[in-house]
Amino acid sequence: MSLPFPTVPREPLHTRSIQVRTFAREDGLYDLEAELIDLKAYDFPTRTGIKRAGDAVHHMHVRVTINDGFDIVDAMAAYGAAPYDEHCSAIAPGYGDLVGMNLLRGFRGSVKARFGRTAGCIHMSELAAVLPTVAVQTLGGRHRDLPVDAESTTRPFQLDGCHALRVDGTVVKRDYPRWYAAPAEGAARSDAEPASALTSASSPSSSSSDS
């Protein structure tokens, strides 16, 4: 389902595009390549002249190489466009310090700690922040080609990672019964009955106070 069509006339102002492509390498590792482009829908003045609508204001690239354990073993960054040219792009080599971080273990916090404020580029760090879920999609899809080990004692990493995969929810009960944990009596409702919960919440007989 897409968003409903707006009911008020609008003027376009800004477009940010983020694209990530991933690759399986012949050496058994994986490359994740992310690109960010910012465009304005209007001309505006800069210190060096007029920036035309559709010309990139920001254009950044980051590539990380990971292993099966989501550890970053190589990393590099590059700039195609930036407001302050070489003063912005001078930070690119610093993003080699992504090496050693793990995409699934505190990655965004590690990026913030290493590249916060004057130690990094906010747009490059925002671009790096999309990598964990892309890595999951990359390796998760390949792992689906492997036979399922019903006796495995390793809990799937995605469980409790979002509301749909709560271990006390319907999806885990149906698809990962080994790891299902029934909610404690009196605990907050999970996703088991979303429709009835919404109906109850909107019922005229519902309490008008949340206190």
C-alpha positions in Angstrom: 0.0 0.0 0.0 1.3 3.4 -0.9 0.7 6.7 0.8 -2.6 8.4 -0.1 -2.5 11.2 -2.7 -2.1 14.6 -1.0 -5.2 16.7 -0.8 -3.3 20.1 -0.7 -1.2 21.4 -3.6 2.6 21.2 -2.9 5.9 22.4 -4.3 8.8 20.0 -4.4 11.8 21.2 -2.4 14.4 18.4 -1.8 15.0 14.8 -2.7 17.3 12.5 -0.9 18.0 9.1 -2.6 19.8 6.3 -0.9 20.7 3.2 -2.8 22.6 0.1 -1.5 23.9 -2.8 -3.6 25.5 -5.9 -2.3 27.7 -8.5 -3.8 29.0 -12.0 -3.0 32.8 -12.1 -3.6 34.8 -15.0 -4.9 36.8 -15.1 -1.6 33.7 -15.8 0.5 33.2 -12.2 1.7 30.5 -9.7 0.9 30.7 -6.1 -0.3 28.0 -3.6 0.6 28.1 -0.4 -1.4 25.9 2.5 -0.4 25.3 5.8 -2.2 23.5 9.0 -1.0 22.5 11.8 -3.3 20.8 15.1 -2.2 19.1 17.3 -4.8 17.2 20.6 -4.6 14.2 21.3 -6.8 15.2 25.0 -7.2 18.3 27.1 -8.0 20.1 28.7 -5.0 23.2 30.8 -4.5 26.4 29.4 -3.0 29.8 31.0 -2.3 31.0 29.8 -5.7 28.0 30.7 -7.8 24.5 29.4 -8.5 23.7 25.7 -7.7 21.2 24.6 -10.3 18.1 22.6 -9.5 18.9 18.9 -10.0 22.6 19.3 -9.3 23.9 17.1 -6.5 24.3 19.0 -3.2 25.7 15.9 -1.5 26.9 12.7 -3.2 28.6 10.2 -1.0 29.6 6.6 -1.3 30.7 4.0 1.3 31.7 0.4 0.8 32.2 -2.1 3.5 33.4 -5.7 3.2 32.0 -8.2 5.7 32.3 -11.8 6.6 29.6 -14.3 7.6 29.6 -12.9 11.1 28.8 -9.4 10.0 32.3 -8.2 11.0 33.7 -5.3 8.8 37.0 -6.4 7.4 37.5 -3.5 4.9 35.9 -0.1 4.4 36.3 3.0 2.3 34.4 6.2 1.6 34.3 8.6 -1.3 32.7 11.9 -2.3 31.2 12.9 -5.6 29.8 16.2 -4.4 29.8 18.2 -1.1 29.1 21.8 -0.1 32.7 22.5 1.0 34.5 20.4 -1.6 37.9 19.1 -0.4 37.2 20.3 3.1 34.3 17.8 3.3 36.0 15.0 1.4 39.1 15.2 3.6 37.3 13.0 6.2 36.9 10.1 3.7 40.0 8.2 4.7 38.8 8.3 8.4 35.9 6.0 7.5 38.5 3.2 7.2 38.0 3.0 11.0 34.7 1.2 10.3 37.0 -1.9 10.0 36.6 -4.0 13.2 33.0 -2.9 13.9 30.2 -5.5 13.7 27.1 -4.5 11.8 24.8 -6.3 14.3 26.5 -5.5 17.6 26.2 -1.9 18.5 27.2 -0.6 15.1 25.2 2.7 15.0 26.5 3.5 18.5 30.0 2.8 17.5 29.7 5.0 14.4 28.3 7.8 16.5 31.1 7.4 19.1 33.9 7.4 16.4 32.5 9.9 13.9 30.4 12.2 16.0 30.4 16.0 15.3 33.8 17.2 14.2 35.3 13.7 14.0 33.2 12.8 11.0 30.6 13.7 8.3 27.0 13.6 9.4 25.8 12.5 5.9 28.4 9.8 5.5 27.6 8.5 9.0 23.8 8.5 8.2 24.7 6.5 5.0 26.6 4.0 7.0 23.7 3.7 9.4 21.6 1.9 6.7 24.1 -0.9 6.4 23.0 -3.3 9.2 19.5 -4.1 7.9 20.9 -4.4 4.3 23.5 -6.9 5.6 20.7 -8.9 7.2 18.8 -9.0 3.9 22.0 -9.9 2.0 23.1 -12.8 4.2 19.6 -13.8 5.3 18.6 -14.5 1.7 21.6 -16.7 1.1 21.0 -18.6 4.3 17.5 -19.5 3.2 19.0 -21.6 0.5 20.5 -23.8 3.2 18.6 -26.8 4.7 16.8 -25.9 8.0 18.3 -27.7 11.0 15.3 -28.5 13.2 17.6 -29.5 16.0 19.7 -26.3 16.0 20.0 -24.7 19.4 21.1 -21.3 17.8 18.3 -18.8 18.1 17.6 -16.9 14.8 19.2 -13.5 15.2 16.1 -11.6 13.8 13.8 -12.6 16.7 12.8 -9.7 19.0 14.3 -7.4 16.4 11.0 -5.8 15.5 7.3 -5.8 16.6 6.3 -8.5 14.1 9.0 -10.9 15.3 8.3 -10.6 19.1 9.0 -14.0 20.6 5.5 -13.9 22.2 3.8 -13.0 18.9 1.9 -14.8 16.2 4.6 -15.0 13.6 7.2 -16.6 16.0 4.6 -19.0 17.3 3.8 -20.0 13.7 7.2 -19.9 12.0 9.7 -20.4 14.9 7.7 -22.4 17.5 10.9 -23.6 19.2 11.6 -20.0 20.2 8.0 -19.0 21.0 7.5 -17.7 24.5 3.9 -17.3 25.6 3.2 -13.9 27.1 2.9 -13.8 30.9 -0.6 -13.5 32.2 -1.6 -9.8 32.4 1.3 -8.8 30.1 0.7 -6.2 27.4 -1.1 -7.5 24.3 1.3 -8.7 21.5 0.4 -8.8 17.9 -1.9 -11.8 18.3 -5.1 -9.9 17.8 -4.4 -6.5 16.1 -7.8 -6.1 14.6 -9.8 -6.8 17.7 -7.4 -4.5 19.7 -8.1 -1.7 17.3 -11.8 -2.3 17.4 -11.8 -2.2 21.2 -9.7 1.0 21.3 -12.1 2.8 19.0 -15.3 1.6 20.6 -17.5 4.3 22.1 -17.6 2.3 25.3 -13.8 2.5 25.7 -12.5 4.7 28.6 -11.7 8.2 27.5 -8.9 8.5 30.1 -5.4 7.0 29.8 -4.5 7.7 33.4 
